Amino acid sequence: MDYETILLLFDKNHPCWDEETLVLIGEDCRGLKKLEDLGFLEADNGIYTLSEKGRQAFKKLCLEQFIDEEPATSPKSFQEKRQSLWRTRLQVLLDNSFTSRWGLKEFYPGKALKYMPPLRGNQIFKLKDNHIDWTYLCHESVVKIKEHFNLTGLKAREATPPGIEEIKAWMEENEISCESFVVDLFFLSRYDFAYYMQFPKHPNDILGLVNADRFFFFKASPSFEDHIKDYIETIGKVHLFLMNQRHIFLPGYYDLDLADQDSLSWVIWVTETEEEALRLAGCIKPFGQSLIEPAKPMDIWIISAEKLKEIKEKQETLFDLFSLIAHPVARTI
């Protein structure tokens, strides 16, 4: 039993593991108990995290094996541990369900993404029956951004993009700050990534969004009817994030890759059961295309962990997987 392999699973992005999730990646769950006995792990109602002794052992092992990785810091509360474990398990389930042959899969659990301006609630949207009025479109700061950074689409590739420092200075001058929202699992899919290695990196592409499809996975918890406004506000924050990339940071390179192929942006809500997925779809679908209209191209989908766990044979791509288990809510065709 390779206890060192299990210890190295507790990196900075994956602070929490349990027996079920360890089994899903093909490891012997008895290794968790062994590491606990050695004082490297601490258990909290079945959720394991690194102890301080374990953090030091992690660092020592990385030095010995020339691994460039940092040990996790244990979440403070049990609720945060459950949240972190859920994100890791979702990553494992997705990774187990499709191969992405000739592609590269990049998972970022608990990823904080910045958006500007830092709008909330009614500043982002208002509901009118089964239609969404995206009030952010008329906000003074959004109008300023679109007027100043007005070159988008393929024509933007003909101009030299403003640098990060120039963008920062303009934002400060116009008193536009930023806010963050957390994506439970941010997934970048790089198909034929070897082909794109020949192109230089865009100077503003800090997040590595160019030449990748982007998938924003969020946990959806009952009762869904009581959280509709929360879901729509989150979608609105994604709208603003997309607007920032298209107008400010990556104009001309966000929706099309360097081979002029579409680069996707999908929001995916994840429920525990298939019954819950259908209930959530029933709550959100009535809003139709108004969910995505000002931010197209983008899609919204719903999947369940239950269906992910039922996948016995890996699909070729995530799109093949979604054709089997996902419920479309709003799509850009």
N, C-alpha and C positions, 0 to 999 in steps of 0.2 A: 504494500500500500504506500503510495507516494504522498506523504504528508506535506512535503515541500510544495508540491503542485497545488494542493488545496490552500496552503497558507498564502500563496501568491495570488489567489483569486480575490483576496481582500485588498484590492487596490483602491485608490482615492475615489474612483467612480462607482465602486461596488462594495460598500462597507458592510453589507448585511447578506448573510446566506442562511438557509435552513436545509434540512435533510432532503426535502422534496426537490428543491431547486438544484441541489448538488447531484441528485440522481438523474435529473433531466440532462445534465451535461456528461453523464457517464462516469461520474466519480463515486467512490465508495463512501457512503455517508458516515461510516464508522470513523473516518478520518477527523470529522468534526469533534467527536468525543475525545479522541486521542489528543488533539491539539488543545482541547480544554483541560485535559489532565496535565498537560505540559505547562499550562499557565499562559498559553499563547492566545487563547480565545476565551470570551465570556459569553454565557448563554442567558437570554432573557425570554422566558416562555417559548423556547424553541428557536429563537432567532440568535444567531451567533455573530459576534463582532470581535475585532482585535482588542486585546488588552495592551497596556503600555509595553509589557514584555514582548507581546506579539509584534508590535510595531517595530521594536528594535530588532527582533529576529527577521522580520520582513526586509528591513533595510540592509542587514548583514547579508542575507541571501541574495539580494539584488546586486550588491557589490561583488560577491563571489561569482555570480553567473553573468555579470556584465549586462544587467537588465536595467533599463532606464524607466523606472516606475516608482511611484510614491505610495506609502501605506495609507490605508483609510483612517479617517477619524470617526469614531463611533458617534452616531446621532445621539442627542441627549435624551429624548423622550422615547417611550415605547411606540407612540403613534408615528414618530419620524422613522423609527426602525421598520415598522410595518410598511410605510410608504416607500422607503428605499428598497426593501425586499421585493415589493410588488414590481417596481421598475426593473430590477435585475431579472426577476422571473419572466416578465414580458419580453425582455431582450433575449433571454434564452429560448423561450417558446418561438419567437420570430426567427431567430438564427437557426433553430432546428427544423423550421418548416419550409425553407427554400434555399437553394444552393447559390444562386447568382453566379453561375459559371462565367468565367472571363470578367467578372466584376469584383468590386470591392465593397464590403459592407462596413459602415462606420456607425457605431451606436454611442449615443451620449445621454445617459440617464440623468434626469434632473437638471437639464440644460437651461440656464437662464439666458434669455434673448432680450436684447435692448430694443426699445421702440421709441420713436419721437413723433409728436409731442406726447407727454405722459398723461393721456386722457383716461377717464374712467366713467362708468355708468352712463348717464344721459349725455355726457359729452361725446360718447361713442355712438350711441344708438337710442332710438325710441321705438316702441312697438305700436303698430296700428293694425289691430285685428291680426290677420295672418301675414302681415307685411312688416318688414323692418325698414325704418327710416334711419339711414346711416348719417347721423348728425355730425360725425367727425369731418365729413366732406366739406362742411361750411365753416369749420373752426378756423380762426384767424391764422394760427400757426401752420395748419395743413395747407391753407391757401398760399401762404408765404413760401413754403417749401416747394410747392408745385410751380409757382411762378418763377422762383429763382433757379431751381434745378429742373428746367422745363424740357431738356433734351432727353428723350427716351427712345426705346426701340433701336433698330439697327442703325439709324442715323447717328445715334450717340457714339457709335464706334469710330466715327470719323473725327471726333473731338478728343482732346486730352482731358481725362477725367480730373476733377479737383482732388487734391491729396487729402489725407486724413486730417492733417493740421489745418488746412484751409477750410475744410468742412467744420471742424471744431470751432475755429475762430468765427465763422459765419453764424453758427448756432449760438455762441456766447453773445455776439453782437445783437442778435435778434431775440435774446432771452428765451431760447427754446432748449429746455432740458430733456432728459431721457428718463425712462422708467423700464423696468424689466418684468417679464412674465416667465414662468417656469414651465417648460415642456417636460412631461413625465418621461418621455423617451423621444429624443430627437434623432432621426435616422437619416443618414446620407447614403444614397446608393450611387456608386460610380460604375457604370457599365462600360466595358472596353476601356478601363482606366489607363491601360498601358499606352493606348493610342494618344490619349490626351497629355501624357507626360512630356511630349515634344513641345507643348505650348508653354510660354512663360506665365507665371502666376500673376493675376491681376493685383496691382499694388494695394487695392482697397479690400481685397477678399480675405479678411481676417478669419472668417468662419469657414472658409473653404467651400463656399456655396456654388462657385462656377463649375460647370461640367459635372453637375450632380443633380439627382432627383432628391427632393427634400420631403420628409414625412414627419408630421407633428403628431405624436401620439399622446392623448390625454386620457386619464382615468375618469370614467363616468360612474357615479354612485347614485343609487336611489335615495330619496324619491325624485324621479326625473322631472315631474311636473313642477316641483318646487324650485328647481334649479335652472329652468329654461333661460332666465336672464343671465345667469352666470355663464352658461354655455355660449350664449350669443355675445356676451362681452369678451370672452376669450377669443372667439372667432374675429371680433373687431380688432383686438390687439394683434392678431395675425395679419389682418388687413393692413394695419399701420406698419408692421414689420416689412411686409411685402412692398408697400409704397416706399419705404425708406431705401430698400435695396434697388428698386426700379428707378427712382428719381435721384438719389443722393450717392450711394456707394457703388452700385454696379449697373448703371444705365447701359442698356444694350447687351448685357451679358447675363442677366438673371433668368429670363424666360427662354432664352436660346443659348445652347452651348457653343463652343468654338467651331463645331462642325455644322452649325445651324440646325441642330436637332432640338426638339422641345425639351425643356427642363421643367419637371413637374413640382407643384407645391400642393400637398394633400394634408388636410386635417383629419385625423382619425380618432374617434371616441371609442374607448375600450370598456366593455362591460364584463362582468364575471360570467353570466349565463346567456344563452341564446335567447331565452324568454325576455331577459332584460334588454337585449339588443333590439328586439322587435318593439318593445314598449318605448324605448328611447327614440327609435326611428319614427314611431307614430307621433311623438311629441314634436320632433324637429322638422320632419318632412313637410308639414303644411306651410312652412315659410318659403319653400321652394327656392327658386333662383335668387330671391332677394337676399339669401344668406351669403352669396358670393358675387353678386352682380358688379359692384364697384371694384372688386379685387381680382377679377378674372385675368389670367387663367389660374384657377385653383379648384380643388375638389374637396368635398366633405363625405366621409364614410363612417360606418360603424361596424365594429367586429366584436366578437366575444372571446374571452380566454377559453371558454368551454370548447368552441370550435377549433381553436388553435391546438388545444391538447389532443384533439381527435385526429390530427394529421399524422399519419403513420409513414407515409412516403414523401420525401422532400419534393416540393415542386421546383421547377426550373427557376422561376423568378417570383418576385413579390406579386406581380400582376397575375400570374397563374394562380397563386395562392388566393388572392382577393376574388378571383372569378369563382372560387369554390365556397368561400366563407363570408364575404363582406356584403354589407348592405349599403348601396349608394344613397346619399341624401341629396346632394347637389353636385352637378358635374359641369365642367367646361368641355364641350364636345368639339 
